[in-house]
Amino acid sequence: MLKARRCAECGKLSLEAGHPCPFCGSEGGSAVALSGRGRLLSWTVIRVAPGRYAAEAPYAVGLLELPEGLRLTARLEADPEQLAAGQAVAFALLDPARGPIFRPA
């Protein structure tokens, strides 16, 4: 499950768990479960990857917009040639090294 934090001061959502609110600097907040759905706004295909990810290239990283209002970049588990702007995506897993991974819904 993908989670965000709702700031206790300003009420805004962020993915910055364990850090001050990026909007107002407040330390307080509560965890909120996100829907795990979103849409693909834009993406890039990594063909020459950094050393530890070289064997995984080519792969895509996209800019996603979630219905909760958050935008984030995330790895996409999909054939890069089959991606389209506005395409529905769904949260697949949270990888400790790669962060959130989404796939076409």
C-alpha positions in Angstrom: 0.0 0.0 0.0 1.2 3.4 -0.9 1.0 6.0 1.9 1.3 9.7 2.3 1.3 12.1 5.2 -1.4 14.7 5.9 0.2 17.7 7.7 -1.4 18.5 11.0 -0.8 22.3 10.4 -1.7 23.0 6.8 -3.6 19.8 5.9 -1.7 19.1 2.7 -0.6 15.7 1.6 3.0 14.8 0.9 5.1 11.7 0.4 7.8 13.1 2.7 7.4 10.7 5.6 9.9 11.3 8.4 10.6 14.9 7.2 9.1 18.2 7.9 6.1 19.2 5.7 7.5 20.6 2.4 4.7 23.2 2.4 4.8 24.7 5.9 7.7 23.0 7.7 5.5 21.4 10.4 6.7 18.2 12.0 3.3 16.8 12.8 1.0 14.8 10.6 -0.8 11.5 10.2 -0.4 8.6 7.7 -3.0 8.4 4.9 -3.5 5.4 2.7 -3.6 6.4 -1.0 -5.9 4.8 -3.6 -2.9 3.4 -5.6 -4.5 4.7 -8.8 -3.3 7.5 -11.1 -2.6 8.6 -14.6 0.5 9.0 -16.6 1.3 12.6 -17.5 4.7 12.1 -19.1 7.6 9.6 -19.1 11.2 9.0 -20.2 12.8 5.8 -21.3 16.2 5.0 -19.7 18.3 3.2 -22.3 21.7 3.7 -20.7 21.2 3.2 -16.9 23.5 3.8 -14.0 25.7 0.8 -13.0 23.4 -1.0 -10.6 20.4 -0.8 -13.0 22.3 -1.4 -16.2 20.9 -4.9 -16.7 17.3 -3.6 -16.4 17.5 -1.1 -19.3 15.5 -0.1 -21.1 13.0 0.9 -18.5 10.6 3.8 -18.1 10.2 6.4 -15.3 7.0 8.5 -15.4 5.4 11.6 -13.9 2.1 10.5 -12.4 -0.8 12.3 -11.0 -2.9 10.6 -8.3 -6.6 11.4 -7.6 -5.6 12.7 -4.2 -3.8 15.6 -5.9 -0.2 14.4 -5.5 2.3 14.2 -8.4 5.2 11.9 -8.2 7.9 10.3 -10.3 7.9 6.5 -10.3 9.3 3.5 -12.1 6.9 2.0 -14.6 6.6 -1.7 -15.0 5.6 -1.7 -18.7 6.9 -1.9 -22.2 8.0 1.6 -22.8 6.7 1.5 -26.4 3.2 0.8 -25.1 2.9 3.9 -22.8 0.5 6.8 -23.6 -0.2 10.2 -22.0 -3.3 10.0 -19.8 -3.0 6.2 -19.4 -4.4 4.8 -16.2 -1.8 3.3 -13.9 -1.9 1.4 -10.6 0.5 1.0 -7.7 2.3 -2.4 -7.9 4.9 -2.3 -5.1 7.3 -0.2 -3.1 10.8 -1.3 -3.8 13.4 -0.2 -1.2 16.0 0.7 -3.8 13.7 2.0 -6.6 10.8 3.6 -4.7 7.2 3.2 -5.9 6.6 1.1 -9.0 3.4 1.4 -11.0 2.0 -0.6 -13.9 -0.7 0.1 -16.5 -4.2 -0.4 -15.0 
